[in-house]
Amino acid sequence: MLDVGDYVIDNSVGIERKTANDYINSLVDGRLFDQLSRLKEVYEKALLIVEGNLYRALRSRGIHRNAVLGAIITLSLDLDIHIIYTKDEEETAEVIKRIALHKTRKFMSVQPPRKPKEWDLTRWQLFILQCFPNVGPKIAQRLLEYFGTIHAFCNASVSALSRIEGLSEQKASEIYRIIHAVYKDYTRGTQSEERRKSVLDYVSSRKEKEDSV
């Protein structure tokens, strides 16, 4: 069970699935726009799958098709929700499967950012930011425009990072963890402690020798 939506793919595509009758019910009682607005806030891409014959359901309910057309236009143009129509559960499952496969192929075909050939401060800043997951050229530029420096970006909270268009709270959390996680083989503190102990041992042994003399 998800807090928002019915299915999620790759933590970036949120899917709301509705049968034709449920779509009409949610449109009539006002749930539709609230559900899909929250879906859009959480995920980079938001999809609505309408399953079944929508216009047959309309005729049985006595609702004019213009009401549905108006909702479709609002969802597409104002909320940037992608709408997919399927005939039954089997086709819905096939659509979700193909979306997942498409995301996998797209991920594997993504090329890493190219290191600047010449010394250009801005290009290096953009290059460094694009090394973080879910940060492409556009989001990297938005990060610099918002935070001003990479130092400020690295010290930003999850809440501040998620204010950037294209970075959901989940993506911001992933970036935050990468920045603040301690490297598994980090040994500076241990080595320093060992050095302190060795120096103290040396001083102590010297003092014992001097006292014995």
C-alpha positions as CSV (number, residue, x, y, z in Angstrom):
1,M,0.0,0.0,0.0
2,L,1.3,3.4,-1.0
3,D,0.5,6.7,0.6
4,V,0.1,8.2,-2.9
5,G,-0.8,6.4,-6.0
6,D,-1.3,2.7,-6.7
7,Y,2.0,1.7,-8.3
8,V,5.5,3.1,-8.4
9,I,8.3,2.3,-10.9
10,D,12.0,3.1,-10.2
11,N,11.0,5.6,-7.5
12,S,10.3,8.2,-10.3
13,V,7.0,7.1,-12.0
14,G,3.8,7.2,-9.9
15,I,0.7,5.5,-11.3
16,E,-2.9,6.0,-10.3
17,R,-5.1,3.2,-11.7
18,K,-8.9,3.6,-11.9
19,T,-11.6,1.6,-13.5
20,A,-13.9,3.6,-15.8
21,N,-16.6,3.7,-13.0
22,D,-14.1,4.7,-10.3
23,Y,-12.8,7.4,-12.6
24,I,-16.3,8.9,-12.9
25,N,-17.0,8.6,-9.2
26,S,-13.7,10.3,-8.3
27,L,-14.5,13.1,-10.8
28,V,-18.0,13.6,-9.4
29,D,-16.9,13.7,-5.7
30,G,-13.8,15.8,-6.3
31,R,-11.2,13.1,-5.3
32,L,-9.6,12.9,-8.8
33,F,-7.7,16.2,-8.9
34,D,-6.6,16.0,-5.3
35,Q,-5.2,12.5,-5.8
36,L,-3.4,13.3,-9.0
37,S,-2.1,16.7,-7.6
38,R,-0.4,14.8,-4.7
39,L,0.9,12.1,-7.2
40,K,2.5,14.9,-9.2
41,E,4.1,16.4,-6.1
42,V,5.8,13.2,-5.1
43,Y,7.0,11.7,-8.4
44,E,8.9,13.0,-11.4
45,K,6.4,11.5,-13.8
46,A,2.7,10.9,-13.0
47,L,0.4,8.6,-14.9
48,L,-3.3,7.9,-14.8
49,I,-4.5,4.5,-16.2
50,V,-8.2,4.4,-16.9
51,E,-9.2,0.8,-17.2
52,G,-12.4,-0.2,-19.1
53,N,-14.8,1.5,-21.5
54,L,-15.1,5.0,-20.2
55,Y,-17.9,6.2,-22.5
56,R,-20.0,3.1,-21.8
57,A,-19.7,3.9,-18.1
58,L,-20.7,7.5,-18.8
59,R,-23.9,6.4,-20.6
60,S,-24.9,4.2,-17.8
61,R,-24.4,7.0,-15.3
62,G,-26.2,9.7,-17.5
63,I,-23.1,12.0,-17.3
64,H,-22.3,14.2,-20.3
65,R,-19.0,13.4,-22.0
66,N,-18.0,17.1,-21.9
67,A,-17.4,16.8,-18.2
68,V,-14.9,14.0,-18.8
69,L,-13.3,15.8,-21.7
70,G,-12.8,18.9,-19.6
71,A,-11.2,16.9,-16.8
72,I,-8.9,15.2,-19.3
73,I,-7.8,18.6,-20.7
74,T,-7.2,20.0,-17.2
75,L,-5.2,17.0,-16.1
76,S,-3.1,17.0,-19.3
77,L,-2.4,20.7,-19.7
78,D,-2.5,22.1,-16.1
79,L,-1.2,19.1,-14.1
80,D,1.0,17.5,-16.8
81,I,-0.6,14.1,-16.0
82,H,-0.2,11.5,-18.7
83,I,-3.4,9.4,-19.3
84,I,-3.3,5.9,-20.7
85,Y,-6.5,3.9,-21.5
86,T,-6.6,0.1,-21.2
87,K,-9.4,-2.3,-21.9
88,D,-8.9,-4.7,-18.9
89,E,-6.7,-5.7,-16.0
90,E,-4.4,-7.8,-18.3
91,E,-3.7,-4.9,-20.6
92,T,-3.1,-2.6,-17.5
93,A,-0.5,-5.1,-16.3
94,E,1.1,-5.2,-19.7
95,V,1.3,-1.4,-19.8
96,I,3.0,-1.2,-16.3
97,K,5.4,-4.0,-17.3
98,R,6.4,-2.1,-20.5
99,I,6.8,1.2,-18.6
100,A,9.2,-0.6,-16.2
101,L,11.2,-2.1,-19.2
102,H,11.4,1.3,-20.8
103,K,12.8,2.9,-17.7
104,T,15.4,0.1,-17.3
105,R,16.6,0.5,-20.9
106,K,16.6,4.3,-20.6
107,F,18.7,4.0,-17.4
108,M,21.2,1.7,-19.0
109,S,21.6,3.9,-22.1
110,V,22.2,7.1,-20.0
111,Q,25.7,8.4,-20.6
112,P,27.6,9.8,-17.6
113,P,28.4,13.6,-17.7
114,R,31.4,14.5,-19.7
115,K,34.3,16.0,-17.8
116,P,35.2,19.5,-19.1
117,K,38.2,19.5,-21.4
118,E,39.1,23.1,-20.5
119,W,39.3,24.9,-17.2
120,D,35.8,26.5,-16.9
121,L,34.5,27.0,-13.4
122,T,30.8,26.9,-14.3
123,R,31.3,23.7,-16.4
124,W,33.1,22.0,-13.5
125,Q,30.4,23.0,-11.1
126,L,27.7,21.5,-13.4
127,F,29.8,18.4,-14.0
128,I,30.2,17.8,-10.3
129,L,26.5,18.2,-9.6
130,Q,25.5,15.8,-12.5
131,C,27.5,13.1,-10.8
132,F,24.7,12.8,-8.2
133,P,21.8,10.5,-9.0
134,N,18.7,12.0,-10.7
135,V,20.6,15.2,-11.5
136,G,20.8,16.0,-15.2
137,P,22.0,19.2,-16.9
138,K,18.7,21.1,-16.2
139,I,18.5,20.2,-12.5
140,A,22.2,20.9,-12.0
141,Q,21.7,24.4,-13.4
142,R,18.6,24.9,-11.2
143,L,20.7,23.8,-8.1
144,L,23.4,26.3,-8.9
145,E,20.9,29.1,-9.5
146,Y,19.1,28.3,-6.2
147,F,22.1,27.6,-3.9
148,G,24.8,29.6,-5.6
149,T,27.7,27.3,-4.7
150,I,28.4,23.6,-4.4
151,H,29.3,24.2,-0.8
152,A,25.8,25.5,-0.1
153,F,24.3,22.6,-2.0
154,C,26.3,20.1,0.1
155,N,25.1,21.7,3.3
156,A,21.4,21.9,2.3
157,S,18.7,20.0,4.1
158,V,16.4,17.5,2.5
159,S,13.6,20.1,2.6
160,A,15.7,22.7,0.8
161,L,16.9,20.2,-1.9
162,S,13.3,19.1,-2.5
163,R,12.3,22.7,-3.4
164,I,14.2,22.3,-6.7
165,E,11.9,21.5,-9.6
166,G,12.5,17.8,-10.6
167,L,13.8,16.7,-7.2
168,S,11.1,14.9,-5.1
169,E,11.7,14.5,-1.4
170,Q,12.7,10.9,-2.0
171,K,15.4,12.0,-4.5
172,A,16.5,14.8,-2.2
173,S,16.9,12.2,0.6
174,E,19.0,10.0,-1.6
175,I,21.4,12.9,-2.4
176,Y,21.5,14.0,1.2
177,R,22.5,10.4,2.3
178,I,25.3,10.3,-0.3
179,I,26.7,13.6,0.9
180,H,26.6,12.8,4.6
181,A,27.3,9.1,4.7
182,V,30.6,8.1,6.2
183,Y,32.9,6.1,3.9
184,K,33.1,2.5,5.0
185,D,36.9,2.4,5.1
186,Y,37.2,5.8,6.9
187,T,40.2,5.4,9.3
188,R,41.5,8.9,10.0
189,G,40.0,9.0,13.5
190,T,41.4,5.5,14.3
191,Q,44.8,6.3,13.0
192,S,45.0,9.5,15.0
193,E,44.0,7.6,18.1
194,E,46.7,5.0,17.4
195,R,49.3,7.7,16.9
196,R,48.3,9.4,20.2
197,K,48.6,6.1,22.0
198,S,52.0,5.3,20.5
199,V,53.4,8.7,21.5
200,L,52.0,8.3,25.0
201,D,53.5,4.8,25.2
202,Y,56.8,6.2,24.1
203,V,56.8,9.0,26.6
204,S,55.7,6.7,29.3
205,S,58.4,4.2,28.6
206,R,61.1,6.9,28.5
207,K,59.9,8.2,31.8
208,E,60.1,4.8,33.4
209,K,63.6,4.3,32.1
210,E,64.7,7.7,33.5
211,D,63.0,7.0,36.8
212,S,64.8,3.6,37.0
213,V,68.2,5.3,36.4
